[in-house]
Amino acid sequence: MDLGKTIRLLIAERDRLIKTIASLEQLQAGEPAAVSQKRRGRKFMGARERREVSERMMRYWAKRNAAKIEAVPPDPHTRAAGA
């Protein structure tokens, strides 16, 4: 049996127990427990951020479509209007 590993596990468990006991003591005293929760999942955008992204993407696609139209040569097999 690895004694060093067992000691590390016991120390980690002791630290968790100390935090748990401190939180319970705060609850008993009527203080809110200082529990840090990491924000998980997706970040949601507000209306202003959504509008900015929308405007930026509209400019991006307009520029991209304009470049595509300029790059495509006219088809010689189609007749031009009025010809």
N, C-alpha and C positions, 0 to 999 in steps of 0.2 A: 504494500500500500504506500502510495506517495504521500508522505507527511506534509510536504510543502504545498501540494495541491489542496489537501484537506484544510490546511490553515487558511489559504487564500479564499476558499469557499466559505469558511466560517466567518472570516472578516467581512466578506461581501454581505453575508446574511445579517451580521451584526449591524452593519451600516444601514441596511434596509429597515431593520427593526427600530433603530434609533430614529429614523425619519418618520416611521409609522407612529411610534410612541409620541413624538413631538406634535404630529398632526392631531392625534387623538386628544392630547392635553390641551391644545388650542381650541378644539371643538368643545371640550368640557368647560373651558373658561369662557366660552361665548365669542371667541375671536374667530374670524374666518381663517381657514387653513390656507397657507400660501402654497398652493399646488400649481406648479408650472406645467402647463399643457402646451405642447407644440402644435402649431396649426398644421393640419394634415389636409391633403386633398388639393383640390383645384382652387386657384385664386380667382375670385369673381371680380369683374370690372364694374365700375359705376357707369352711369349714363354718359358722363363726360368722356371717360376713357374709351367707351364703345364708339362714341361719335368721332373721336380723333382717329381711332383705328379705321373706322369706316371711310372717313375722308382720305386718309393716307392710302388705303387699298384702292379706292376709286381712282386716285391720281396714278397709282402704280399701273392698274390695268388699262387706263386710258393711254398712258405712255407706251405700254407694251403692245396694245392693239394698233396704235398709230405706227409703230415701228414695223409691225407685221404687214400692215397694208402697204407701206412704202416698199418693203422687201419683195412682195409678190408682183411679178411682171404681169401685164395684161395677157389674157389668153388669146392667141392669134386665131383660134378657131371660132370665136364668137364675133358676131357683128356688132359694131358700135352703133349707138342710137343715131338715127338720122343719116346713115350711110346707104 
